[in-house]
Amino acid sequence: MATLALMFALLTAVMSLITYVAFAIDKRRAINGGWRIRESTLHVMELLGGWPGAVLGMMLIRHKTKDATYRTIHHLIIGLHVVIWFFMINGLT
């Protein structure tokens, strides 16, 4: 069980970094009028564990903070991860 939790934590850390960078790139493209990263791609990155990086991207570079639909899906993804972590920590898999 500890190995699974450690692997999940490592995946979360790596995906968070990737997601944060994707948020920064998308923000720069939004400002400069370039090709944007699809919201669905950003959500997949969050779902794969990058949600903490997305939270930091939203807070630090103020990206995707006004889109209510995006934020709703983002919060559902965070909730899913909280449930997964709860079951892993409590050994209820």
JOQUI-V320100 format. One record per helix or strand. SS is the DSSP state (alpha for helix, beta for strand). FROM is the first residue (numbers start at 1). LEN is the number of residues. If there is no record, write none. Layout:
ss = [SS:SS]
from = [FROM:FROM]
len = [LEN:LEN]
This chain:
ss = [alpha:alpha:alpha]
from = [2:39:68]
len = [31:22:22]
